[in-house]
């Protein structure tokens, strides 16, 4: 399959601080890659290089088959970018913003207006097209920002933490837009700190930490990579938590973690569930919840980066 994005050995330094330290990346055309990492891991720096907004100090990258340093104009004609912060003009209305983007992309005035109307309808902003942006909610601004990145019908779309700060309803709406774009053949590179977002949208995930790719694969592959399944058990009686924890420790050799009455523990042995059921019957402990599951992406992230998503760092 043709690669829409290729990066080899990308390095970017800011003085004595290294933001990217040899990043490799390959994204097949028509897929969504989720790029995960703590704040300061280098995600935004990588997007800026791929979108021709800055040059790497070392390494090379090709987007749509074109070198981002040697042929940036051609790359820009193929891509759309929605950054972490809205790029729309606060002094213009929604329709004026989209028409302006169309004209900057050399669309004839009539085509620019038609494309603006199409996108306003798609993002449910038609009724607000002429309102001042100062009256827009954060979700409306974000939808308009994404609409602006689609004016030129890009083949490749960079979304740099596009749903940060949005309510769950608006986030789900943007997820649906991304799915529609991918079904139409658009390639999407999505950086995010929302693990659920990557799980919902990404075909493959690259985890970046301290400027390096520390893991990559499908969501399922990454979940299996950190150690099989997780056993979760919730006793019917809260008073049985301590006794249940002791039983789990004896059976697995691991101290279970607990949250709101639910105990979880790694489950490498497929016979663990039947052994646990026998112990529970013998002790008279009943449960409201008992089962096996793959680790969540949150648990994968914590294991691979040794910190929870959202941890602040100093690098870009």
N, C-alpha and C positions, 0 to 999 in steps of 0.2 A: 504494500500500500504506500502511496506517495506521502512523504512527510511534509506537513504544512509549516512546521517549526523545527529547526535544528540548532542546537547550541553545543559548542565543544570548548571546554576549558575556559569558560568565561571568568575573568578576574576583574574586579573593580576595587580600587583603593581610594580612601579619602584621607590624605595625609598618612599617618602611621596606622590607620585603621583599615582593615580589609573587610569590605561588605560582601563581596563574592570571591570565593577562593577555589576556582576550578569547577564551575557548574556545567554539567552536561545535561542535555534535555532533548527529547525527540517526541514530537506530537504528530500522529498520523492525521491526514486530512479528514475532516468530518467528525472528529472526536472532541470530547471535553477532557482536558487535563486539569485536575485540581492541584494547586501548589499550596501546601500547608507549611506553616512555620511560625514560631513565636514572633512577636514584634521585634524588628531589628535583625531578623534572620537573613535578609537580603532579597525578599520577594519583590518589593517595589523597585529596587535597583535593577533586578533582572528584567522586569516588565519595561522599564524605561529604556534599557538597552535594546530589547527586542522591538520596541516601538520607535526606535531611532531618535529618542530624546537625549541619549548620552552615548558616548563611545566606551567600549570596554578597554581596559588597560592591556589585557591579554585575551587570547582566545578569539573565536569567530562565531557568528550566528547567521543563519539564513532563514528568512520568513517568506513563504510563498515561492521558494526557490531563488530568492535574491539576497545578496549579502547586505546586511543592515548598515555597514560602513561604506561599502563601495557603491551601493545603489539605493540610498535611502529614499529618494523620490518615488521609485517604483514600489518599494515596500509600503510607503505611506498610502499609495493608491489602492492597496489591497486590504488595509487593516482599519479597524475601528478601536477606539480606546475609551473606556470609562474608568477614570481614576478614582482615588479614594474620596475626592472632594468634587462637588458639582462644578462644572466648567461653563455653565450657562451664564449669559449676561443678565445681571439683575435689573438693568434699566430697560430691558426689552420684554415683551410678552412671550408666551410660549411659541406662538406661531411665528413671530418675528425672529426668535432664536433659530428655529428650524429652517426658515427661509434663508437666513444669513449663512448657516452652515452649507446649505445647498449652493448658494451663490459662490461661497469660498471654494467649493468643489467644482466650480465651473459649470453648474447646471444652468440652463436657460431659465429665465425668471418664471415662466409658466410651469416648467418641470419642477422647479424648486418649491413652488406653491403646492403643486399636486402631491409631491412627496411629503411635504409638511402635513398636509391634510390627512394623508394615509397613515402617517405615524401617530398623529394626534388621536385618530380613531383607534388605532391598535393599542395604544397605551391609555385609553379611556380618559383623554384630556380634551376632547373636542369642546365640551361645554365650558372649559376654562381657558380656551385658546388665547383669548384677548385680555385676560386678567393680568394685573401686575404680578410679577413673580414674588413680590414681598408678601402677597397673600397666600402663597402656596405652602402646603405642609412639607415636611421633610421627605415623605414618601412621594409626593407629587414632583418635587424637584428631582428626586432620584430617577423617577420614570422618565422625566423630560431629558435628563442627562443621558440615559441609556438610548432614548430615541434619537438624540443628536448624534450619537456614535454610529447609528445605523443609517443615516441619511445617504451615505455613499454606497449602500448595500455591500458592506465589507465581506470578503471571503474568510477573513480571520479576525476574531474579536478578542481583545484583551480586557478582562474585567478584574480590576484591582480592588478587592474587598468591596464589591458593589452594594452589598446589603447591610453594611455596618450602620447601626443605629436605627434600622427600620423595624417597625412592628411586625409580628409574625404574619399577619394577613398580607401586608405589602410585600414582604419577603417571598411568600408563596406565589404571589402574582409575578414577580420578577423571575422566579424559578420557571414558571410556565412559559414565559417569553424565551428564556434560554433554551428550553426543550424544543420549542417551535423553531428557533433559529437552527439548532443542530439537525432537526428533521429536514430542514431545507438545505443542508449541506455545509453550514457554517462551522468552522473550527473555532473552539473556544478555549482560551487559557484563563482559568479562574483562580485568583489568589483569595484565600479566605482564612479566617480563624474560627469560622463556624463549622465544626466537624460534621454536623448533620447536613450542612449545605454540600460539602464534598461528597458525602455518602449518597445524597439524593441525585447529584448531577454528574459526577465525574466517572468517566470510563476507566481512567487511570489516575493515580495520585503520586506526586513527588513530594517528599517531606524534606524541607531545607532547614538546616540548623547551623548557625555560625558560618554562613556563607557556603555551605557544602550540601549536596544531596546525600542524605543519610539513609534513605530508603525510597523505593518506588515499586509500584505494582497496582493491581486493581484493589478496590476496597477490601474484597474478600481475601486476596493474597496477603495484604498487610495484616489483616486481623488474624489469619492463620500463622503468620510469621512469628508473632510474639508468644506463641505457646499454646496452641490448641484452644480448647473451649473453657468457658467459665460456668461453674455451678452456682446457681443462686437459689437461696432457700429463705422462706419467711415463715417463722413459727406462728401458730395460731395464738399462742399465749406469749406476750412479751417477756414474762418471767422465765421462759425456756431459752432465751437468747444465749445466756452464758453456757448452759449445758450443751446447746447445739453447737456453739463455737468450739467447745472442747472436743466434741465428736468429730467435727470437720478437721480440726488440727490433727487429731490422731489418725484419721483416714488419709489425709493428703500430705501431711508434713508442712503445711502452710498455715499461717495465722489468717483467718478470714477477715475481710474488711466489712464494716457495717454502715448502713445508711438508712435511717427511718425504719428500723426493724427488719431490713433485708440484709442477709449475709451473703457475701460472694467470695469464691475461692477458685484458683486454677484447678482444672480437672483434666489431667493428662491421661488418667486411666479410664477407659470406656466402661469398666465395671463399677465405677465409683457410685453411680446412682443406685444400683441394686444393693451395694454394700451399705449405703447410707439408709436406704429404706428399711433394711433389716435392723439396723441399730436403732432407728426411730421407733419401730414396732416394739423392740425389746425394752426401750425406756419409756414408752407411752407418750412420746412427743408427737404432736400432730402439726401439720403445716398447711398454710393457705396457698403457698406458692413453692414449687420445686421444679427445677428444670435446668437444661444445658443451653448455652448460646455461645456464639462466637464473641470475642472481645468487641467492645464498641470502638469506634475511631478515637474517642476520647482516651480510652485506655491505650490504644496503639500510640497516639501522640505522646502521652505521658511517658511511655516506655522508651520511645525512640529519641525524644528530646530531653528526657529527665525533668520535664517541667510541664505544667498545664498550659493549654492554649491561652493566649492573652498576656503572658508574662512579659513585662517591659524589659527592653534592652536598649543599649545606646547606639547600635549600628542601624543603618538605613534598611 
